[in-house]
Structure formats: structure tokens, C-alpha cells
């Protein structure tokens, strides 16, 4: 695991457990040290990973209530939810539905990658369009693209967006066939004009990666 400080209050935890596998990727968990809460974006492969994040919090940050956010329902982003059973776990309403519907199936399919004792635990607070923590400068908003349950987190204070799997290098993985909605989401990111993009996989990026992903989506739409 590698930890990078991002902006004035963000920490990106990069995990390598899936690097030397068929998926060949690093995976990011993003932490925002808010005024009254600590926000954790995605929970990766299970309790062992989230224990490492918690130990970092105990060692370096002031103790605060933790709020967890799931950017989408894919197994490699939600298996650590069970570590935070007593906490608020936020996601789009479609994300909760899809975790309930497909979570056990994906666990059976990919269980060799679990880190610790995993229990499929869906979000316990959902939203339809967006949910805002005004005093924290944090907003979660529906952003369909990689999936129809994808959502993003914007840190208004640092102008940073955690985008989950909606933006990837060199090109996004298409897992959802509504390319027009995907275009709209990427254009919304550009309209926000973020200084920094935190993707679910890969390196810290900027709007250039959004633009290149958008061109790829447009080309795919023209072929269909």
C-alpha cells in the first residue's frame, strides 16, 4: 500500500493486491479529513485493507466519526464495507440495489481476492440525485457512466473529484450501454473544472484524462 497526500486534506491509499493478476491494476481508496467527519471513498477488497486505513487514521488524524461512500457496486470497491457496519455508508440508490442483487454472485466468482473475512454489506443511506454535507464542503452526486449506479464525490474546498471507475487511463472500461449518459457525466466533470481527479484505478489525473475519455466514448457512440 502507498499513501499520497492530495490537496489540503485528502489522502489516496493505493493498493497493489490486483496488480499481478488478470486485472493488472492498482486500486485507490480516497480519504477526506473533513471538519467533523472523515470520509472514506470505496472500501476495496475487505477488512484487512480497511484495517490499514483505520490504523493510519488513529496514528495521524484526529478521531472523528467515519462516513463511507461507495462509488459503484463492483466487488473490488465494496468488500470492505463490512468493516464499517456501525457507520453510515452512502451510495446511489441503484448501487444498493445492485449490491443486494449481485453481491453474493460476485463474491463467489472472485472470492480468491478477498482480504479478510468478507461479508456483503450494502449501503445504509442512499440518494437519488445528490447529497451534500454543506459544513464539510463535500457532495456526492449521481454520475452514471461505468455503471448505471455510479456516483462521484467532490471536495469543494480542494476542488478534487473522486470519480470511481468513470475515468481511467488510457481509456474507460465500458460496462454500461447508455453512452449518452456517460458523455453527460464526463461533461459535468469538465463543467466543474476540478483541479485534480482521483480515479478508482491508476494515478492521480487532471481534466486532460477526462477529455481523452470523452473522445473515446464519443467514438464508441458513433460506431453503435
Order of alpha helices (4+ residues) and beta strands (2+ residues): beta-beta-beta-beta-alpha-beta-beta-alpha-beta-beta-beta-beta-beta-alpha-beta-alpha
